[in-house]
Amino acid sequence: MQLFYNPNITESTETFSFDKEESKHIIKVLRKKDTDILFVTNGLGFLFKTEITLASDSKCTVKILSFEKAPASKFHLHLAVAPTKMNDRYEWFLEKATEIGIHEITPIICDHSERKVINNERFDKILLAAMKQSNELYLPKLNDAITFKEFIKLEREGLKLIAHCEETDKKTLKSVLKPNEDITLLIGPEGDFSEKEIALALENSFIPVSLGNTRLRTETAAIVACHSVVFVNEEE
């Protein structure tokens, strides 16, 4: 199934038109024509079956034939991940985490962060492309970048974890995960969290965890954590 995206459609929508860029792709590249069927999501769990009524490369119009909604996840995974020095590594994390099934992402600026400028527009496009490619019906939420100190003091429900590389008493991620539980997990920059940041996290009820015996890159650690949480929540 090839999936298209329109954020503005709802259960009550009867017809709509794609923007010029998407219309051109549908008609010129994919060579779709009148009466062809397109499957569309709004990123909120809905899958709409539509039929082309106007095959225009500037304004492709469709009518909605039917729709269904995928059940919402029983858990919520929020990864707060420091931006990597090389931007393409963070983009790789965003793409793969979306394919795996992440729900929310916040870039956090830490004491050791080498990159502090975030291009949310670029990141949004990567999340959208990954959602469509993997036939996922829920678009992950990407928050604006925020400092570690600001993020750590926000009220959050569920399990709060911080993964760091300091040789201190830590639990394994596997040992603290339970199905159907909301999770917020912090992943630091290439230089890891500072001692002050780790102490502040512990003061705010974050549990220190280990992701394994090897030292992982930021983006690798984020993917390992994402897959671990999703794996624990898979239904048998």
C-alpha positions as CSV (number, residue, x, y, z in Angstrom):
1,M,0.0,0.0,0.0
2,Q,1.3,3.4,-1.0
3,L,0.4,6.0,1.7
4,F,-0.3,9.7,1.2
5,Y,-0.7,12.4,3.8
6,N,-3.1,15.3,4.4
7,P,-3.2,16.8,7.9
8,N,-6.5,18.6,7.4
9,I,-8.9,15.7,6.7
10,T,-11.3,14.4,9.3
11,E,-14.1,11.9,9.5
12,S,-16.5,14.5,8.2
13,T,-14.4,15.4,5.1
14,E,-16.0,14.4,1.8
15,T,-13.6,15.7,-0.8
16,F,-10.2,17.5,-0.7
17,S,-7.3,18.5,-2.9
18,F,-3.6,17.8,-2.5
19,D,-1.2,20.7,-2.7
20,K,0.6,21.4,-5.9
21,E,3.8,19.5,-5.0
22,E,1.9,16.4,-4.0
23,S,-0.5,16.7,-6.9
24,K,2.4,16.8,-9.4
25,H,4.0,13.7,-7.8
26,I,0.7,11.8,-7.9
27,I,-0.1,12.6,-11.5
28,K,3.2,13.2,-13.3
29,V,5.5,10.7,-11.4
30,L,3.1,8.0,-10.3
31,R,0.9,8.5,-13.4
32,K,-2.4,8.2,-11.4
33,K,-5.6,9.1,-13.3
34,D,-9.3,9.6,-12.7
35,T,-11.0,6.8,-10.6
36,D,-7.7,5.5,-9.3
37,I,-7.7,4.7,-5.6
38,L,-5.4,6.5,-3.1
39,F,-4.9,5.7,0.6
40,V,-4.4,8.7,2.7
41,T,-3.7,9.3,6.4
42,N,-3.9,12.5,8.5
43,G,-1.2,11.3,10.9
44,L,-3.8,10.9,13.7
45,G,-4.5,7.2,13.2
46,F,-7.0,7.4,10.3
47,L,-6.7,5.6,7.0
48,F,-8.9,7.1,4.3
49,K,-9.7,5.2,1.1
50,T,-10.2,7.8,-1.6
51,E,-10.9,8.0,-5.4
52,I,-9.4,10.6,-7.8
53,T,-12.1,12.8,-9.2
54,L,-9.8,15.3,-10.9
55,A,-6.4,14.1,-12.0
56,S,-4.8,17.6,-12.2
57,D,-1.0,17.9,-11.6
58,S,-1.7,21.3,-10.0
59,K,-4.7,20.3,-7.9
60,C,-5.4,16.6,-7.6
61,T,-8.8,16.2,-6.1
62,V,-10.2,13.1,-4.5
63,K,-13.4,12.0,-2.8
64,I,-13.4,9.8,0.4
65,L,-15.0,6.4,-0.1
66,S,-14.4,5.0,3.4
67,F,-12.2,5.3,6.4
68,E,-11.0,3.4,9.5
69,K,-8.9,4.3,12.5
70,A,-6.1,2.2,13.9
71,P,-6.2,1.7,17.7
72,A,-4.1,4.1,19.7
73,S,-1.0,2.7,21.4
74,K,-1.4,1.6,25.0
75,F,1.9,3.2,25.9
76,H,3.6,6.5,25.1
77,L,7.3,6.7,24.3
78,H,8.9,10.1,24.5
79,L,12.7,10.2,23.8
80,A,14.5,13.4,24.7
81,V,17.7,13.2,22.6
82,A,20.6,15.6,22.4
83,P,21.3,16.7,18.8
84,T,24.4,15.1,17.3
85,K,27.4,17.0,15.9
86,M,26.7,15.5,12.5
87,N,23.2,16.4,11.5
88,D,22.7,13.3,9.3
89,R,23.0,11.0,12.3
90,Y,20.2,12.7,14.1
91,E,18.1,12.5,10.9
92,W,18.8,8.8,10.7
93,F,17.6,8.4,14.3
94,L,14.4,10.3,13.4
95,E,13.7,8.1,10.4
96,K,14.4,4.8,12.1
97,A,12.6,5.7,15.3
98,T,9.5,6.6,13.3
99,E,9.6,3.3,11.5
100,I,9.9,1.4,14.8
101,G,7.1,3.3,16.5
102,I,8.1,6.3,18.6
103,H,5.4,8.7,19.7
104,E,7.2,11.9,20.7
105,I,10.7,13.4,20.3
106,T,12.3,16.4,22.0
107,P,15.8,17.7,21.1
108,I,17.5,18.7,24.3
109,I,20.5,21.1,24.5
110,C,23.0,19.8,27.1
111,D,26.2,21.1,28.7
112,H,28.3,19.1,26.3
113,S,26.2,19.6,23.2
114,E,28.2,20.6,20.1
115,R,25.1,21.4,18.0
116,K,22.6,23.8,19.4
117,V,20.7,24.9,16.3
118,I,17.8,22.7,15.1
119,N,16.0,22.8,11.8
120,N,12.5,21.6,12.7
121,E,11.2,22.0,9.2
122,R,13.8,19.6,7.9
123,F,13.1,17.1,10.7
124,D,9.4,17.3,10.2
125,K,9.8,16.3,6.6
126,I,11.9,13.3,7.6
127,L,9.3,12.1,10.1
128,L,6.6,12.5,7.5
129,A,8.5,10.6,4.9
130,A,9.3,7.8,7.3
131,M,5.7,7.5,8.5
132,K,4.5,7.2,4.9
133,Q,7.2,4.7,3.9
134,S,6.5,2.4,6.8
135,N,2.7,2.7,6.4
136,E,2.4,4.1,9.9
137,L,-0.8,6.0,10.6
138,Y,0.4,8.1,13.6
139,L,2.8,10.9,13.0
140,P,5.3,11.3,15.9
141,K,5.2,14.6,17.6
142,L,8.4,16.7,17.3
143,N,8.8,19.3,19.9
144,D,11.0,22.5,19.7
145,A,14.5,22.2,21.1
146,I,14.8,22.9,24.8
147,T,17.6,23.1,27.3
148,F,18.2,20.1,29.5
149,K,17.5,22.2,32.7
150,E,14.1,23.4,31.2
151,F,13.1,19.9,30.1
152,I,14.0,18.1,33.3
153,K,11.7,20.3,35.4
154,L,8.6,19.7,33.3
155,E,5.9,17.5,34.8
156,R,5.6,14.1,33.1
157,E,3.5,11.0,33.8
158,G,4.9,7.5,33.8
159,L,8.4,6.1,34.0
160,K,11.2,8.7,33.8
161,L,14.7,7.4,32.8
162,I,18.1,8.8,32.0
163,A,20.7,6.7,30.1
164,H,24.3,7.8,30.8
165,C,27.8,6.4,30.6
166,E,29.1,7.3,34.1
167,E,30.3,4.3,36.2
168,T,27.6,4.6,38.8
169,D,24.8,2.3,40.1
170,K,22.4,1.9,37.2
171,K,19.7,-0.6,36.3
172,T,19.4,-2.2,32.9
173,L,16.7,-0.8,30.7
174,K,15.3,-4.3,30.3
175,S,14.8,-4.7,34.0
176,V,12.7,-1.5,34.5
177,L,10.4,-1.8,31.4
178,K,6.9,-2.9,31.7
179,P,4.1,-3.2,29.1
180,N,1.6,-0.4,28.7
181,E,3.5,2.2,30.6
182,D,4.3,5.7,29.5
183,I,8.1,6.3,29.3
184,T,10.3,9.4,29.0
185,L,13.9,8.6,28.3
186,L,16.9,11.0,28.1
187,I,19.8,10.3,25.7
188,G,22.8,12.6,26.0
189,P,25.2,14.1,23.4
190,E,28.5,12.6,22.2
191,G,30.2,13.8,25.4
192,D,27.5,12.4,27.6
193,F,25.5,14.3,30.2
194,S,27.6,16.3,32.6
195,E,27.7,15.3,36.3
196,K,25.5,18.2,37.2
197,E,22.9,17.2,34.6
198,I,22.9,13.6,35.9
199,A,22.5,14.8,39.5
200,L,19.7,17.2,38.5
201,A,17.9,14.3,36.7
202,L,18.1,12.1,39.8
203,E,16.8,15.0,42.0
204,N,13.7,15.1,39.7
205,S,13.0,11.4,40.0
206,F,14.7,10.1,36.9
207,I,16.0,6.6,37.1
208,P,19.5,5.9,35.7
209,V,19.7,3.1,33.3
210,S,22.2,1.2,31.1
211,L,21.5,0.3,27.5
212,G,24.2,-2.5,27.4
213,N,27.8,-3.2,28.0
214,T,29.2,-1.2,25.1
215,R,29.5,2.5,24.7
216,L,26.9,3.6,22.1
217,R,26.7,6.7,19.9
218,T,23.9,9.0,20.7
219,E,21.8,8.0,17.7
220,T,22.5,4.3,18.2
221,A,21.5,4.5,21.9
222,A,18.3,6.2,20.9
223,I,17.4,3.5,18.5
224,V,18.3,0.7,21.0
225,A,16.1,2.4,23.6
226,C,13.2,2.9,21.1
227,H,13.3,-0.7,19.9
228,S,13.5,-2.1,23.5
229,V,10.4,-0.2,24.6
230,V,8.4,-1.2,21.5
231,F,9.5,-4.8,21.8
232,V,8.4,-5.0,25.4
233,N,5.0,-3.7,24.4
234,E,4.4,-6.0,21.4
235,E,1.3,-8.1,21.8
236,E,1.7,-11.8,21.5
